[in-house]
């Protein structure tokens, strides 16, 4: 009798050990998912709801077994809303960790340097992953960069990150600005930086361009920046044609061919390097610059030098058949 009881207990222990092994292995072992899977956890979704969804999608073998194992082995953390990628063969434990960790799939929306706010608005509204309306942002308030977002996020939330990034960077750089600047406020710095941004795409030139404009402002000269003519016409969009003489002479709050000083506001959203250039302009005597035909500019201290540089530029354009 004792031997029978002992044998029964041994068999029972082995059976329980096997069940425990299978229970734990079913939690930590590879799951049935035969491919990478993207799943979306809606706001307020429960683990039970998601377990049923995961079973239907083939990520887990049984929703009930998953829930039981999660209760006993998975801890007390709650799942978080968002979009997640589950790897092929993900275990039940790995799946729960992913859903509780909040490391959602992020997508990127890029605002290039110098993009005007009207085009930022169009880019936000054209993105079908985002939701809700958003106004055209104030010019110069958006920091050009790539911004991560989640599907279903509001456009207003993404725009706020863009504006907060600009505010934070400008505040940080303003306290580090050089002494004796011609710009006296952060807003004036953004206005001038937007002009520098639109005048040159060569990062190394931006401090020199900023220095030229600083010199002109100090001497009461007109800035004569072509992009300031275009802005009131298109709100920063490409003009698509040559500037007309009547537009050069037009009197408004932006055209720096018809006024001295800065325009009333920015003409684009300047990037970091243009802002830094305005806050740390090159020490130069140059007052003029013109395209050099190679993607950059050539600078001049005097009008006579500048006129000669312009002559060479026009000659080059004639050789290219552009005039």
C-alpha positions as CSV (number, residue, x, y, z in Angstrom):
1,X,0.0,0.0,0.0
2,X,2.8,2.4,0.9
3,X,4.5,1.7,-2.4
4,X,1.2,2.4,-4.3
5,X,0.7,5.6,-2.5
6,X,4.3,6.7,-3.1
7,X,4.0,5.8,-6.8
8,X,0.8,7.8,-7.0
9,X,2.4,10.8,-5.4
10,X,5.4,10.6,-7.7
11,X,3.1,10.4,-10.7
12,X,1.0,13.3,-9.4
13,X,4.1,15.4,-8.8
14,X,5.4,14.7,-12.2
15,X,2.0,15.6,-13.7
16,X,1.9,18.8,-11.8
17,X,5.5,19.6,-12.8
18,X,4.5,19.0,-16.4
19,X,1.5,21.2,-16.1
20,X,3.6,23.9,-14.5
21,X,6.3,23.6,-17.2
22,X,3.7,23.8,-19.9
23,X,2.0,26.8,-18.2
24,X,5.3,28.6,-17.9
25,X,6.5,27.6,-21.3
26,X,3.2,28.7,-22.8
27,X,4.0,32.1,-21.3
28,X,7.7,32.5,-22.1
29,X,8.1,30.2,-25.1
30,X,7.8,31.2,-28.8
31,X,4.2,32.0,-29.8
32,X,2.3,31.0,-33.0
33,X,2.8,34.4,-34.8
34,X,4.3,33.5,-38.2
35,X,5.0,37.1,-39.3
36,X,5.5,40.6,-37.9
37,X,2.1,42.0,-36.9
38,X,1.0,45.6,-36.3
39,X,-1.8,45.9,-33.7
40,X,-3.6,48.9,-32.5
41,X,-4.8,49.3,-28.9
42,X,-7.7,51.8,-28.8
43,X,-7.9,54.3,-26.0
44,X,-9.6,52.6,-23.0
45,X,-9.3,49.1,-24.4
46,X,-9.0,46.3,-21.8
47,X,-6.6,43.4,-21.8
48,X,-9.5,41.0,-22.3
49,X,-10.6,42.9,-25.4
50,X,-7.1,42.8,-26.8
51,X,-6.6,39.2,-25.9
52,X,-9.6,38.2,-28.1
53,X,-8.2,40.4,-30.9
54,X,-4.8,38.8,-30.6
55,X,-6.2,35.3,-30.7
56,X,-8.2,36.2,-33.8
57,X,-5.1,37.6,-35.5
58,X,-3.0,34.5,-34.7
59,X,-0.6,36.2,-32.2
60,X,-1.7,33.9,-29.3
61,X,-3.1,30.5,-29.2
62,X,-5.9,31.1,-26.6
63,X,-7.2,34.3,-25.2
64,X,-8.3,32.6,-21.9
65,X,-4.9,31.0,-21.4
66,X,-3.2,34.3,-22.2
67,X,-5.3,36.2,-19.6
68,X,-4.7,33.5,-16.9
69,X,-1.0,33.5,-17.5
70,X,-1.0,37.3,-17.6
71,X,-2.8,37.5,-14.2
72,X,-0.4,35.0,-12.6
73,X,2.9,35.8,-14.3
74,X,2.6,39.2,-16.0
75,X,2.5,41.7,-13.2
76,X,-0.1,44.3,-12.6
77,X,0.8,46.9,-15.3
78,X,-2.0,48.0,-17.6
79,X,-1.8,48.1,-21.4
80,X,-1.4,51.5,-23.1
81,X,-3.2,52.9,-26.2
82,X,-1.2,53.1,-29.4
83,X,0.1,51.2,-32.4
84,X,2.6,48.4,-31.8
85,X,4.6,46.0,-33.8
86,X,4.8,42.4,-32.6
87,X,7.8,40.4,-33.9
88,X,7.4,36.9,-35.5
89,X,7.2,34.2,-32.8
90,X,6.6,36.7,-30.0
91,X,5.9,34.9,-26.7
92,X,2.8,35.8,-24.6
93,X,5.2,37.4,-22.1
94,X,6.8,39.5,-24.8
95,X,3.5,40.6,-26.2
96,X,2.2,41.8,-22.8
97,X,5.5,43.6,-22.2
98,X,5.2,45.4,-25.5
99,X,1.6,46.4,-24.9
100,X,2.4,47.6,-21.4
101,X,5.6,49.4,-22.3
102,X,4.1,52.1,-24.4
103,X,6.8,52.0,-27.0
104,X,4.4,52.6,-29.9
105,X,5.1,52.7,-33.6
106,X,6.1,56.3,-34.5
107,X,5.8,57.9,-37.9
108,X,7.6,61.0,-39.0
109,X,6.3,64.3,-40.4
110,X,9.1,66.5,-41.7
111,X,9.1,70.3,-41.9
112,X,12.1,71.5,-44.0
113,X,14.1,74.5,-43.1
114,X,12.5,77.7,-44.6
115,X,9.1,76.1,-45.1
116,X,6.4,78.9,-44.7
117,X,3.5,78.3,-42.3
118,X,0.9,78.0,-45.1
119,X,2.8,74.9,-46.4
120,X,3.2,73.5,-42.9
121,X,-0.6,73.7,-42.6
122,X,-1.1,72.0,-45.9
123,X,1.3,69.2,-44.9
124,X,-0.5,68.6,-41.6
125,X,-3.9,68.6,-43.2
126,X,-2.8,66.2,-46.0
127,X,-1.6,63.7,-43.5
128,X,-4.4,61.1,-43.2
129,X,-3.0,59.5,-40.1
130,X,-3.7,62.6,-38.1
131,X,-7.1,63.8,-36.9
132,X,-8.9,67.1,-36.3
133,X,-8.6,70.6,-37.7
134,X,-5.6,72.9,-37.1
135,X,-5.2,76.6,-38.0
136,X,-2.4,78.0,-40.1
137,X,0.4,78.5,-37.6
138,X,1.8,81.9,-37.0
139,X,4.8,82.5,-39.3
140,X,8.1,81.8,-37.7
141,X,6.6,79.8,-34.8
142,X,7.4,76.4,-36.1
143,X,10.8,74.7,-35.7
144,X,11.8,72.9,-38.9
145,X,12.6,69.3,-38.0
146,X,11.2,65.7,-38.3
147,X,8.5,65.0,-35.7
148,X,7.3,61.6,-34.5
149,X,3.6,61.0,-34.3
150,X,1.2,58.1,-33.8
151,X,-1.7,57.2,-36.1
152,X,-4.9,58.8,-34.8
153,X,-3.0,61.6,-33.0
154,X,-4.5,65.1,-33.4
155,X,-2.9,67.6,-35.8
156,X,-3.1,70.2,-33.0
157,X,-0.9,68.0,-30.8
158,X,1.8,67.6,-33.5
159,X,1.7,71.4,-34.2
160,X,2.1,72.1,-30.5
161,X,5.3,70.1,-30.5
162,X,6.6,72.0,-33.5
163,X,5.8,75.4,-31.8
164,X,7.2,74.3,-28.4
165,X,10.4,73.2,-30.1
166,X,10.9,76.6,-31.6
167,X,10.1,78.5,-28.4
168,X,12.5,76.3,-26.4
169,X,15.3,76.7,-28.9
170,X,14.9,80.4,-29.3
171,X,14.8,81.0,-25.6
172,X,17.9,78.9,-25.1
173,X,19.9,80.6,-27.9
174,X,18.7,84.2,-27.0
175,X,20.5,84.1,-23.7
176,X,23.7,83.0,-25.5
177,X,23.5,85.7,-28.1
178,X,26.5,87.8,-29.0
179,X,26.9,91.4,-27.7
180,X,25.8,94.4,-29.7
181,X,23.3,92.8,-32.0
182,X,21.2,94.8,-34.3
183,X,18.2,92.7,-33.4
184,X,16.8,93.7,-30.0
185,X,14.2,91.1,-29.3
186,X,13.7,87.4,-30.0
187,X,10.9,88.2,-32.5
188,X,13.3,90.5,-34.5
189,X,15.8,87.7,-34.5
190,X,13.3,85.3,-36.0
191,X,12.3,87.9,-38.6
192,X,15.9,88.4,-39.7
193,X,16.7,84.7,-39.5
194,X,13.7,83.9,-41.9
195,X,15.3,86.3,-44.4
196,X,18.7,84.7,-44.0
197,X,17.1,81.3,-44.4
198,X,15.5,82.2,-47.7
199,X,18.5,84.0,-49.1
200,X,21.0,81.1,-48.9
201,X,20.8,77.3,-48.6
202,X,24.5,77.1,-47.8
203,X,24.8,76.7,-44.1
204,X,28.4,78.1,-44.0
205,X,27.2,81.3,-45.6
206,X,24.5,82.1,-43.2
207,X,26.6,84.0,-40.6
208,X,28.1,86.1,-43.4
209,X,24.6,86.9,-44.9
210,X,23.4,87.7,-41.3
211,X,26.5,90.0,-41.0
212,X,25.7,91.8,-44.3
213,X,22.1,92.5,-43.2
214,X,23.2,93.6,-39.7
215,X,25.6,96.1,-41.4
216,X,22.8,97.4,-43.7
217,X,20.4,97.8,-40.8
218,X,23.0,99.7,-38.8
219,X,23.6,102.1,-41.7
220,X,19.9,102.7,-42.4
221,X,20.1,100.9,-45.8
222,X,17.3,98.9,-47.3
223,X,17.8,95.2,-46.9
224,X,16.6,94.6,-50.5
225,X,15.9,90.9,-50.0
226,X,14.0,89.4,-52.9
227,X,12.1,86.9,-50.7
228,X,10.4,89.8,-48.9
229,X,8.9,90.9,-52.2
230,X,7.4,87.5,-52.8
231,X,6.0,86.8,-49.3
232,X,3.0,89.2,-49.5
233,X,2.1,87.8,-52.9
234,X,2.2,84.1,-52.1
235,X,2.5,83.9,-48.3
236,X,5.9,82.2,-48.9
237,X,4.9,79.7,-51.6
238,X,7.2,79.7,-54.7
239,X,6.3,82.6,-57.1
240,X,6.9,80.4,-60.2
241,X,8.0,83.4,-62.3
242,X,10.3,86.4,-62.3
243,X,9.5,89.3,-59.9
244,X,7.9,92.2,-61.8
245,X,9.1,95.8,-61.6
246,X,5.7,96.8,-60.1
247,X,6.2,94.2,-57.3
248,X,9.7,95.5,-56.5
249,X,8.2,99.0,-56.1
250,X,5.2,97.8,-54.1
251,X,4.8,99.5,-50.7
252,X,3.7,97.1,-48.0
253,X,4.9,95.8,-44.6
254,X,7.2,93.2,-46.0
255,X,8.9,94.6,-49.2
256,X,12.4,95.6,-48.1
257,X,13.0,97.2,-51.5
258,X,10.5,99.9,-50.5
259,X,11.3,100.3,-46.8
260,X,14.2,100.4,-44.4
261,X,14.3,98.2,-41.3
262,X,12.9,94.8,-40.8
263,X,9.5,93.5,-42.3
264,X,6.6,93.4,-39.9
265,X,7.0,89.6,-39.4
266,X,8.9,86.5,-40.5
267,X,8.6,85.3,-44.1
268,X,9.2,81.6,-43.3
269,X,10.1,79.3,-40.5
270,X,13.9,79.5,-40.1
271,X,16.0,76.5,-39.1
272,X,18.4,76.4,-36.2
273,X,21.5,77.4,-38.2
274,X,19.8,80.6,-39.5
275,X,18.8,81.6,-36.0
276,X,22.3,80.9,-34.7
277,X,23.7,82.9,-37.6
278,X,21.6,86.0,-36.7
279,X,22.5,85.7,-33.0
280,X,26.2,85.2,-33.9
281,X,26.7,87.0,-37.2
282,X,30.1,87.0,-38.9
283,X,32.2,90.1,-38.3
284,X,32.4,91.5,-41.9
285,X,32.4,94.8,-43.7
286,X,30.4,93.4,-46.6
287,X,27.2,95.2,-47.6
288,X,26.3,93.3,-50.7
289,X,26.1,89.8,-52.1
290,X,25.0,88.2,-55.4
291,X,24.9,84.6,-56.6
292,X,28.2,83.1,-57.7
293,X,26.7,80.6,-60.2
294,X,27.8,77.6,-58.1
295,X,25.0,77.6,-55.5
296,X,26.6,80.1,-53.2
297,X,27.2,83.9,-53.2
298,X,30.0,86.3,-53.6
299,X,30.2,89.2,-51.1
300,X,31.4,92.8,-51.6
301,X,32.2,95.7,-49.3
302,X,31.5,98.5,-51.8
303,X,28.9,99.2,-54.4
304,X,31.6,99.3,-57.1
305,X,32.7,95.7,-56.2
306,X,29.1,94.6,-56.1
307,X,28.3,96.0,-59.5
308,X,31.2,94.2,-61.0
309,X,30.1,90.9,-59.3
310,X,26.5,91.5,-60.7
311,X,28.0,92.0,-64.2
312,X,29.8,88.7,-64.0
313,X,26.7,87.0,-62.7
314,X,24.5,88.3,-65.6
315,X,27.2,87.3,-68.1
316,X,27.2,83.8,-66.7
317,X,23.4,83.7,-66.9
318,X,23.6,84.8,-70.6
319,X,26.1,82.1,-71.3
320,X,23.7,79.6,-69.8
321,X,20.8,80.9,-71.9
322,X,18.9,82.1,-68.8
323,X,18.7,85.7,-70.0
